[in-house]
Amino acid sequence: MSARFDVILLAAQRAGVINPLAEAHGVSHKCLIPVAGQTLIARTLASLSSHPGCRAIYVLIEPDGERAVRPVAEAFARSDMPIHFVASDSNIAASVLLGCEKGNAPFVITTADNVLIKHDSIDRVIAAIDAGADAVAALANKDDIRSVHPAAQRFFYEFRDNGYANCNLYGVADKQALSAVEIFREGGQFMNHPRRLVNAFGLFNILLMRFGWVTIDNAFERMSKRFGIKIRRVPLNDGTQAIDVDNERTYRIVEAILQNRVHDLEI
């Protein structure tokens, strides 16, 4: 396994858009919402910075947000694991590229609201890169996610073998593999925006996926051909890894997981 990697941490919010969950919790940025006694970004940084392979973290955030987030983030910096701030772009893909330009490959890419991220999940991403993948995406299947809580995810990418949800955890082997970042070009959330899927993967591939004619690994092989690099799926059996804080429903589920009372939670 590669000894060291840099983390690209996406923490920005859309310009001119007030995140409703942040507003409900009385903070300027979603990543500053407290959950089970710590802010979202603090929990995520605690997991990332404590991984022995983490070499540096690049926090992508708009300048106004940096002022609020910097004091929280800097508490996790060390002399051998610095935390840098990079002004984000309005486009997710461009932000990822900006971070990668500053850092050194391989890269682990995730989001500041991915508070349940575990070292084992990161290890699996790096192991897939070490095995020859140029870019990887971690996914959990529908059964494992629903075993955590029936309402943990409302939508899944349905394939011939099962339904899947992404874990907001990606890996890129080197800067030559950054063409895979085009997947983020119009935003990472595809389920409610079919045009984004078509632009990223091509209409024919989308039709194959839409009607369940291919397995998840078939789909990744087709993506590899489209981008001209080896893109692979990293399967995660822990359904919690596909649950981040997107709205009040997932906030309550994540809070219950952290407090070990998820099975008593009614949504």
C-alpha positions as CSV (number, residue, x, y, z in Angstrom):
1,M,0.0,0.0,0.0
2,S,1.2,3.5,-0.8
3,A,2.8,5.0,2.3
4,R,1.4,8.5,2.0
5,F,-1.4,10.4,0.2
6,D,-2.9,13.9,0.1
7,V,-6.5,14.6,0.9
8,I,-8.7,17.0,-1.1
9,L,-11.5,18.0,1.2
10,L,-14.5,19.8,-0.3
11,A,-16.1,22.2,2.2
12,A,-17.5,25.0,0.1
13,Q,-21.1,25.9,-0.5
14,R,-22.7,27.3,-3.6
15,A,-22.2,31.1,-4.0
16,G,-25.2,33.1,-3.0
17,V,-27.1,30.0,-1.8
18,I,-27.9,29.6,1.9
19,N,-27.8,26.0,2.9
20,P,-31.1,25.3,4.6
21,L,-29.6,22.9,7.1
22,A,-26.9,25.4,8.1
23,E,-29.6,28.1,8.4
24,A,-31.7,25.8,10.6
25,H,-28.7,25.3,12.9
26,G,-27.7,28.9,13.0
27,V,-24.3,28.6,11.2
28,S,-22.9,30.1,8.1
29,H,-21.7,26.8,6.5
30,K,-23.1,23.3,6.6
31,C,-19.7,22.0,7.6
32,L,-19.9,24.0,10.8
33,I,-23.1,22.3,12.0
34,P,-22.6,20.5,15.3
35,V,-23.4,16.8,15.5
36,A,-23.1,14.8,18.7
37,G,-20.9,17.5,20.2
38,Q,-18.5,18.3,17.3
39,T,-18.9,20.2,14.0
40,L,-19.2,18.1,10.8
41,I,-15.8,19.2,9.5
42,A,-14.1,18.6,12.8
43,R,-15.3,15.0,12.8
44,T,-14.3,14.5,9.3
45,L,-10.8,16.0,9.9
46,A,-10.4,13.9,13.0
47,S,-10.7,10.7,10.9
48,L,-8.6,12.0,8.0
49,S,-5.8,13.6,10.0
50,S,-5.4,10.5,12.2
51,H,-4.8,8.2,9.3
52,P,-1.1,7.3,9.3
53,G,-0.9,7.7,5.5
54,C,-2.3,11.2,5.4
55,R,0.4,13.5,4.3
56,A,-1.5,16.8,3.9
57,I,-5.0,18.0,3.6
58,Y,-6.2,20.7,1.2
59,V,-9.5,22.3,2.2
60,L,-11.4,23.7,-0.7
61,I,-13.6,26.5,0.5
62,E,-14.6,30.0,-0.6
63,P,-12.6,32.9,1.1
64,D,-15.5,34.1,3.2
65,G,-16.0,30.5,4.5
66,E,-12.3,30.1,5.2
67,R,-12.4,32.7,8.0
68,A,-15.0,30.7,9.9
69,V,-13.6,27.2,9.2
70,R,-9.8,27.9,9.6
71,P,-9.8,28.0,13.5
72,V,-11.6,24.6,13.5
73,A,-9.4,23.0,10.9
74,E,-6.1,24.2,12.2
75,A,-6.6,22.3,15.4
76,F,-5.9,19.1,13.5
77,A,-2.8,20.3,11.7
78,R,0.6,18.9,12.6
79,S,4.2,19.6,11.5
80,D,4.1,16.4,9.5
81,M,0.5,16.8,8.3
82,P,-0.2,20.4,7.3
83,I,-3.7,21.6,6.5
84,H,-3.8,24.1,3.6
85,F,-6.7,26.2,2.4
86,V,-7.4,26.7,-1.3
87,A,-10.0,29.1,-2.7
88,S,-12.7,26.9,-4.2
89,D,-14.3,27.3,-7.7
90,S,-18.0,27.5,-8.3
91,N,-17.7,24.2,-10.0
92,I,-16.9,21.0,-8.0
93,A,-14.6,19.5,-10.7
94,A,-12.6,22.8,-11.0
95,S,-12.2,22.8,-7.2
96,V,-10.9,19.3,-7.1
97,L,-8.4,20.2,-9.9
98,L,-7.3,23.3,-7.9
99,G,-6.6,21.2,-4.9
100,C,-4.7,18.5,-6.9
101,E,-2.5,21.2,-8.5
102,K,-1.3,22.2,-5.0
103,G,-0.8,18.7,-3.6
104,N,1.0,15.5,-4.5
105,A,-0.5,12.3,-5.8
106,P,-2.1,9.9,-4.9
107,F,-5.1,11.8,-3.8
108,V,-8.1,10.9,-1.6
109,I,-11.1,13.1,-2.3
110,T,-14.0,13.5,0.1
111,T,-16.4,16.0,1.5
112,A,-16.5,17.9,4.8
113,D,-19.9,16.4,5.7
114,N,-18.6,12.8,5.4
115,V,-18.4,12.5,9.1
116,L,-18.7,8.7,9.3
117,I,-15.6,8.0,7.1
118,K,-13.4,5.3,8.5
119,H,-9.7,4.4,8.0
120,D,-10.6,1.1,6.6
121,S,-12.5,2.8,3.8
122,I,-9.5,5.0,3.0
123,D,-7.3,1.9,3.1
124,R,-9.5,0.2,0.5
125,V,-9.3,3.2,-1.8
126,I,-5.5,3.3,-1.6
127,A,-5.3,-0.4,-2.1
128,A,-7.3,-0.2,-5.3
129,I,-4.9,2.4,-6.6
130,D,-1.9,0.3,-5.6
131,A,-3.5,-2.6,-7.6
132,G,-3.4,-0.5,-10.8
133,A,-6.5,1.6,-10.9
134,D,-6.1,5.2,-12.1
135,A,-9.2,6.5,-10.4
136,V,-11.6,4.8,-7.9
137,A,-15.0,5.5,-6.4
138,A,-16.2,3.9,-3.2
139,L,-19.8,2.5,-3.2
140,A,-22.0,0.6,-0.8
141,N,-24.9,-1.6,-1.8
142,K,-28.5,-1.0,-1.0
143,D,-28.9,-4.0,1.4
144,D,-25.9,-2.9,3.6
145,I,-27.1,0.7,3.7
146,R,-30.7,-0.2,4.6
147,S,-29.4,-2.5,7.3
148,V,-28.1,0.6,9.1
149,H,-31.5,2.4,8.8
150,P,-34.3,2.0,6.3
151,A,-34.3,5.7,5.5
152,A,-30.5,6.1,5.3
153,Q,-30.7,6.6,1.5
154,R,-33.8,7.3,-0.5
155,F,-32.3,6.8,-4.0
156,F,-30.0,4.3,-5.4
157,Y,-28.2,3.7,-8.7
158,E,-29.9,0.4,-9.8
159,F,-27.8,-2.1,-11.8
160,R,-28.4,-5.7,-12.8
161,D,-26.7,-7.1,-9.7
162,N,-28.0,-4.6,-7.0
163,G,-28.7,-1.0,-6.1
164,Y,-25.8,1.2,-5.0
165,A,-25.0,4.6,-3.5
166,N,-21.8,6.5,-3.6
167,C,-19.8,7.1,-0.4
168,N,-18.4,10.5,-1.4
169,L,-15.0,8.9,-1.3
170,Y,-12.8,8.8,-4.3
171,G,-9.1,8.2,-5.2
172,V,-6.9,9.4,-8.0
173,A,-3.6,7.8,-8.7
174,D,-1.8,10.7,-10.3
175,K,-2.3,13.9,-12.1
176,Q,-2.6,12.2,-15.5
177,A,-5.7,10.4,-14.2
178,L,-7.5,13.7,-13.4
179,S,-9.7,13.3,-16.5
180,A,-11.9,11.3,-14.2
181,V,-12.6,14.5,-12.3
182,E,-14.9,15.4,-15.2
183,I,-17.5,13.2,-13.4
184,F,-17.8,16.1,-11.0
185,R,-18.0,18.8,-13.7
186,E,-21.6,19.7,-13.0
187,G,-21.9,18.5,-9.5
188,G,-21.6,15.2,-7.9
189,Q,-25.4,14.7,-7.3
190,F,-26.7,13.0,-10.4
191,M,-30.0,11.4,-9.3
192,N,-32.2,14.5,-9.8
193,H,-30.2,15.8,-12.7
194,P,-30.2,13.3,-15.6
195,R,-28.3,15.7,-17.9
196,R,-25.3,15.6,-15.7
197,L,-25.3,11.8,-16.0
198,V,-25.5,12.0,-19.8
199,N,-22.7,14.6,-20.0
200,A,-20.4,12.5,-17.7
201,F,-21.0,9.0,-19.0
202,G,-22.7,9.2,-22.4
203,L,-26.3,8.5,-23.4
204,F,-25.8,4.9,-24.4
205,N,-24.1,4.0,-21.2
206,I,-26.8,5.7,-19.2
207,L,-29.5,3.8,-21.0
208,L,-27.7,0.5,-20.2
209,M,-27.6,1.6,-16.6
210,R,-31.1,3.0,-16.5
211,F,-32.7,-0.3,-17.5
212,G,-30.5,-2.5,-15.4
213,W,-28.8,-4.2,-18.3
214,V,-25.3,-4.0,-16.9
215,T,-23.7,-4.8,-13.5
216,I,-22.0,-2.1,-11.5
217,D,-18.6,-3.4,-12.6
218,N,-19.7,-3.5,-16.3
219,A,-20.6,0.2,-15.8
220,F,-17.2,1.0,-14.5
221,E,-15.5,-0.7,-17.4
222,R,-17.6,1.4,-19.8
223,M,-16.6,4.5,-17.9
224,S,-13.0,3.5,-18.2
225,K,-13.3,3.3,-21.9
226,R,-15.1,6.7,-22.1
227,F,-12.3,8.5,-20.1
228,G,-9.4,6.4,-21.4
229,I,-8.2,5.5,-17.9
230,K,-8.8,2.6,-15.6
231,I,-11.7,3.6,-13.3
232,R,-12.7,1.0,-10.6
233,R,-15.3,0.6,-8.0
234,V,-14.2,0.1,-4.3
235,P,-17.0,-1.9,-2.6
236,L,-17.6,-1.0,1.0
237,N,-19.6,-3.5,3.1
238,D,-20.2,-0.9,5.9
239,G,-23.5,0.8,5.0
240,T,-22.7,3.8,7.2
241,Q,-20.0,4.9,4.7
242,A,-22.8,6.0,2.2
243,I,-24.5,8.2,4.8
244,D,-23.4,11.8,4.9
245,V,-25.2,14.9,6.2
246,D,-27.3,16.2,3.4
247,N,-30.6,17.2,5.1
248,E,-32.4,17.0,8.4
249,R,-33.3,13.4,7.9
250,T,-29.7,12.2,7.3
251,Y,-28.5,14.6,10.0
252,R,-30.7,12.8,12.5
253,I,-29.5,9.4,11.3
254,V,-25.9,10.3,11.5
255,E,-26.4,11.8,14.9
256,A,-28.1,8.6,16.1
257,I,-25.2,6.4,14.6
258,L,-22.7,8.5,16.5
259,Q,-24.7,8.1,19.7
260,N,-25.3,4.4,19.0
261,R,-29.1,4.7,19.0
262,V,-29.8,4.4,15.3
263,H,-32.2,1.4,15.7
264,D,-34.4,3.4,18.0
265,L,-34.7,6.3,15.5
266,E,-38.0,7.0,13.8
267,I,-37.9,9.1,10.6
